[in-house]
Structures are given as C-alpha cells and as structure tokens.
Amino acid sequence: MKRSKRLQVVLDLAERKRKQADQWLSQSQSKVQQGEATLEQLRSYHSDYANNFYQVGASGISPGQIQTHQAFMQKLRSAVQQQENALQMDRAQLEKVKEYWQDAYQHFKAVEMLVDKIKRQESQLAEKQLQKELDERSQLIRPPFI
C-alpha cells in the first residue's frame, strides 16, 4: 500500500477533528453573542424600570411601593451580575475553543501538506519508473536494418 494511501487515513481523522472544532467554535461564538444580547436586554430593562419609577415617584409613592421597587431593582442588579459572570465564563471558554480550533486547523494543514508532498513524490517516482521501462523496452526492440 502506498504511503499516501496510509496517510490519507490520518488526513481524514485530522479533517474530522478540524470540522468538530469548527462546530465547537461556532457554538461558542453563538453562546457569547447570545449572552451579550441578554446582558444588554437586562441592562436596558434595569435602566428603563428605574427611569419609569423615578418619573412616577415624582408624583408621590407609598413606602410599600418603594420597598417593592427596591427589592425588584436588587433582583435586576443580581440578574445583571449573574449574566456578567456567565458571559465572562463563556468568553474564557471561547478563547480556549479558539486555541483548540487553531491547533486542529494547523494539524490538518500540516498533514494535508505532507500527503500532497508524498503524492507528488510517488507520482515522480512512478514517472521515472515508467520512463525507465520505456527506455529498456526501446533498447530491446531493434530495428531490422541494424
């Protein structure tokens, strides 16, 4: 079996690993984007709720409404903080996935280049062998007038 055929198996495995890394990278990027969008929504909602409360509060509010508002604002701040923490972890995970993707891609490219090089060498060797056989045959066949 030719070396290039044996190495084709290694190339196929490297390609599968690279494709899997592509999927992981895409998923991780999507997760970060979704986390950023969620964080932005939470911050916007927090800001809108606070502004609306202050506008309504200008006309007077009861102590019970203030307590309810403060409790709800605390829950929103907590939700924002939790989302920030989750987003930070997702970004760290994305960096790790990027590194893995780069390694998988570089490995795939290296194996691909090696397989291409070996195929060229095998092709050159086959051409030389064919030329040698043609030369040998041409020497065996002598024209009748010699």
Residue pairs with C-beta under 8 A, 6 or more apart in sequence:
2 122
3 118
3 122
4 115
4 118
4 119
4 122
7 111
7 114
7 115
7 118
8 115
10 111
10 115
11 108
11 111
11 112
11 115
14 104
14 107
14 108
14 111
14 112
15 108
17 104
17 107
17 108
18 101
18 104
18 105
18 107
18 108
20 104
21 97
21 100
21 101
21 104
21 105
22 101
24 97
24 100
24 101
25 97
25 98
25 101
28 90
28 93
28 94
28 97
29 94
31 90
31 93
31 94
32 87
32 90
32 91
32 94
35 83
35 86
35 87
35 90
36 87
38 83
39 80
39 83
39 84
39 87
42 76
42 79
42 80
42 83
43 80
45 76
46 73
46 76
46 77
46 80
49 72
49 73
49 76
50 73
53 69
57 66
61 69
